[in-house]
Amino acid sequence: MITFNDRMTEHQICWRKAHIKCRESGRQGGKVRSWILPRHLWEESLWQGIRRGSINSLPDYLRQECVQEHQGVHNLKSSWIQCVNTYFPFRQRHGLQLLAGFLKEYVCQSIESVDAVVLEYEEAPPFDPTTLLGEPGGDQRGANQTSPDIAFLVRTVGGTGLILTESKLVEHSFYSCSGRASGVNNPDKTRCMEWENLLADLPERCWQLRWEKGARRNRKYWEYIRLSERGRRVLNRCPAATAGYQLFRQQALAEGIAASGRYDLVVSCVAYDARNTQLIHCLRTSGVEDFAAGWGALFDGRAQFSTFTHQQWVSWVRDHDSRGRWRDWLDYVKTRYGYVD
């Protein structure tokens, strides 16, 4: 079966041949691939309007804000690069107006304006991932922590809001729990799959709450997660176990921040490609047929859950760019990612 990832691989190889002079293949994870650039040429994968030297330079932003770019930035299929190409250009005045209208339409009707667009978002202590979630700290945002790819700080009818957004492209899932990884001294990984028994005694059965002393710390995700009756009924394993780990962590982060009362609106959000059916149905074996339609109903809490597709955003810009400011960008995402009318 030809997957969305397969199709995007071919698309990026063709795009590279047409737009990048260097023909040398790069290396990632010890493998050389034609859709990977040499690491020092990673900026060739950026839209011209956010490259070094532009008024909205991504490299300058990363340096000034102490943000760690993802390791795979030289991979033309990188979801992080796709995210910055698709959303980061709109962090200035005219772009913020477009974002506000879009988020009001697709995320929450109470949104009135967007104040800022932030990559690898992290709140200041004590609402940071280390303090809230018990994750290891780092010198830079985006390094080994639950930091959403992009966040939108908004004004709402009631005050302020925070839209924490994980952005995906070709990924087949939201990955499995780190407590089940190879090399982790978890004595019984089958417990994650025994849903009723797990719920009956989380402190004893969830390995995220029982890391050994030393480099590992007990994670606090479950402190902020409150399952709904539907969640208890439809799930047949821990929602983080095999395909929902990133969603679970972001949900916990959103709930922890929402509980602080710092914002009137907190949303855990996912931006994804509508063609990626593997991702859409990745939680099927956990009891959720479509993550976009079913994830939010699993929980009762203060934080909301929402999704939108990259195609919806591109269509919104195309339909609302009355002065043609974004024609070059629209042409770029059309050729780069196949976002067409």
Solvent accessible surface area in square Angstrom, and as a share of the most:
residue,aa,sasa,rsa
1,M,201,0.90
2,I,125,0.64
3,T,27,0.16
4,F,13,0.05
5,N,52,0.27
6,D,61,0.32
7,R,118,0.43
8,M,5,0.02
9,T,16,0.09
10,E,105,0.47
11,H,63,0.28
12,Q,0,0.00
13,I,33,0.17
14,C,83,0.50
15,W,14,0.05
16,R,11,0.04
17,K,126,0.54
18,A,79,0.61
19,H,103,0.46
20,I,6,0.03
21,K,195,0.83
22,C,38,0.23
23,R,142,0.52
24,E,108,0.48
25,S,40,0.26
26,G,4,0.04
27,R,148,0.54
28,Q,65,0.29
29,G,79,0.76
30,G,55,0.53
31,K,117,0.49
32,V,72,0.41
33,R,92,0.34
34,S,51,0.33
35,W,48,0.17
36,I,5,0.03
37,L,0,0.00
38,P,9,0.06
39,R,101,0.37
40,H,146,0.65
41,L,45,0.22
42,W,28,0.10
43,E,33,0.15
44,E,59,0.26
45,S,0,0.00
46,L,0,0.00
47,W,39,0.14
48,Q,120,0.53
49,G,24,0.23
50,I,0,0.00
51,R,55,0.20
52,R,141,0.51
53,G,75,0.72
54,S,34,0.22
55,I,163,0.83
56,N,7,0.04
57,S,8,0.05
58,L,0,0.00
59,P,9,0.06
60,D,41,0.21
61,Y,16,0.06
62,L,11,0.05
63,R,147,0.54
64,Q,125,0.56
65,E,76,0.34
66,C,72,0.43
67,V,3,0.02
68,Q,60,0.27
69,E,37,0.16
70,H,66,0.29
71,Q,158,0.70
72,G,11,0.10
73,V,0,0.00
74,H,8,0.04
75,N,24,0.12
76,L,0,0.00
77,K,19,0.08
78,S,15,0.09
79,S,18,0.12
80,W,3,0.01
81,I,1,0.00
82,Q,0,0.00
83,C,0,0.00
84,V,0,0.00
85,N,0,0.00
86,T,0,0.00
87,Y,2,0.01
88,F,0,0.00
89,P,5,0.03
90,F,0,0.00
91,R,74,0.27
92,Q,76,0.34
93,R,159,0.58
94,H,53,0.24
95,G,2,0.02
96,L,30,0.15
97,Q,115,0.51
98,L,20,0.10
99,L,1,0.01
100,A,11,0.08
101,G,25,0.24
102,F,1,0.00
103,L,0,0.00
104,K,80,0.34
105,E,98,0.44
106,Y,78,0.30
107,V,19,0.11
108,C,24,0.14
109,Q,117,0.52
110,S,34,0.22
111,I,0,0.00
112,E,109,0.49
113,S,42,0.27
114,V,8,0.05
115,D,72,0.37
116,A,32,0.25
117,V,6,0.03
118,V,26,0.15
119,L,0,0.00
120,E,2,0.01
121,Y,18,0.07
122,E,56,0.25
123,E,8,0.04
124,A,66,0.51
125,P,100,0.63
126,P,77,0.48
127,F,45,0.19
128,D,10,0.05
129,P,1,0.01
130,T,32,0.19
131,T,59,0.34
132,L,16,0.08
133,L,0,0.00
134,G,1,0.01
135,E,4,0.02
136,P,53,0.33
137,G,53,0.51
138,G,51,0.49
139,D,146,0.76
140,Q,71,0.32
141,R,45,0.17
142,G,18,0.17
143,A,26,0.20
144,N,134,0.69
145,Q,24,0.11
146,T,10,0.06
147,S,14,0.09
148,P,1,0.01
149,D,8,0.04
150,I,1,0.00
151,A,0,0.00
152,F,1,0.00
153,L,41,0.20
154,V,3,0.02
155,R,121,0.44
156,T,10,0.06
157,V,108,0.62
158,G,62,0.59
159,G,28,0.27
160,T,41,0.24
161,G,1,0.01
162,L,0,0.00
163,I,0,0.00
164,L,0,0.00
165,T,0,0.00
166,E,23,0.10
167,S,1,0.01
168,K,5,0.02
169,L,0,0.00
170,V,26,0.15
171,E,27,0.12
172,H,106,0.47
173,S,7,0.05
174,F,0,0.00
175,Y,93,0.35
176,S,56,0.36
177,C,13,0.08
178,S,31,0.20
179,G,1,0.01
180,R,56,0.20
181,A,45,0.35
182,S,108,0.70
183,G,88,0.85
184,V,24,0.14
185,N,97,0.50
186,N,15,0.07
187,P,98,0.61
188,D,55,0.29
189,K,67,0.29
190,T,81,0.47
191,R,33,0.12
192,C,16,0.10
193,M,64,0.29
194,E,75,0.33
195,W,14,0.05
196,E,145,0.65
197,N,74,0.38
198,L,3,0.02
199,L,40,0.20
200,A,87,0.67
201,D,55,0.29
202,L,32,0.16
203,P,85,0.53
204,E,89,0.40
205,R,76,0.28
206,C,12,0.07
207,W,26,0.09
208,Q,9,0.04
209,L,41,0.20
210,R,95,0.35
211,W,19,0.07
212,E,93,0.42
213,K,204,0.86
214,G,68,0.65
215,A,106,0.82
216,R,109,0.40
217,R,105,0.38
218,N,80,0.41
219,R,17,0.06
220,K,63,0.27
221,Y,4,0.01
222,W,28,0.10
223,E,124,0.55
224,Y,53,0.20
225,I,17,0.08
226,R,160,0.58
227,L,17,0.09
228,S,9,0.06
229,E,132,0.59
230,R,112,0.41
231,G,0,0.00
232,R,120,0.44
233,R,163,0.59
234,V,40,0.23
235,L,8,0.04
236,N,75,0.39
237,R,41,0.15
238,C,11,0.07
239,P,1,0.01
240,A,3,0.03
241,A,1,0.01
242,T,44,0.25
243,A,8,0.06
244,G,0,0.00
245,Y,17,0.06
246,Q,46,0.20
247,L,2,0.01
248,F,4,0.02
249,R,45,0.16
250,Q,5,0.02
251,Q,4,0.02
252,A,0,0.00
253,L,5,0.02
254,A,0,0.00
255,E,13,0.06
256,G,3,0.03
257,I,1,0.01
258,A,4,0.03
259,A,65,0.51
260,S,42,0.27
261,G,47,0.45
262,R,113,0.41
263,Y,28,0.11
264,D,96,0.50
265,L,13,0.07
266,V,5,0.03
267,V,1,0.00
268,S,0,0.00
269,C,0,0.00
270,V,0,0.00
271,A,0,0.00
272,Y,21,0.08
273,D,0,0.00
274,A,47,0.36
275,R,80,0.29
276,N,2,0.01
277,T,81,0.47
278,Q,82,0.37
279,L,0,0.00
280,I,23,0.12
281,H,59,0.26
282,C,21,0.13
283,L,1,0.01
284,R,124,0.45
285,T,85,0.50
286,S,1,0.01
287,G,32,0.31
288,V,8,0.04
289,E,96,0.43
290,D,42,0.22
291,F,0,0.00
292,A,27,0.21
293,A,85,0.66
294,G,13,0.13
295,W,1,0.00
296,G,28,0.27
297,A,44,0.34
298,L,1,0.01
299,F,19,0.08
300,D,65,0.34
301,G,42,0.41
302,R,153,0.56
303,A,12,0.09
304,Q,85,0.38
305,F,36,0.15
306,S,17,0.11
307,T,28,0.16
308,F,4,0.02
309,T,14,0.08
310,H,0,0.00
311,Q,45,0.20
312,Q,64,0.28
313,W,0,0.00
314,V,2,0.01
315,S,45,0.29
316,W,42,0.15
317,V,0,0.00
318,R,68,0.25
319,D,108,0.56
320,H,86,0.39
321,D,23,0.12
322,S,109,0.70
323,R,182,0.66
324,G,16,0.15
325,R,111,0.40
326,W,32,0.11
327,R,165,0.60
328,D,106,0.55
329,W,0,0.00
330,L,20,0.10
331,D,87,0.45
332,Y,29,0.11
333,V,0,0.00
334,K,93,0.39
335,T,67,0.39
336,R,0,0.00
337,Y,0,0.00
338,G,18,0.18
339,Y,3,0.01
340,V,90,0.52
341,D,139,0.72
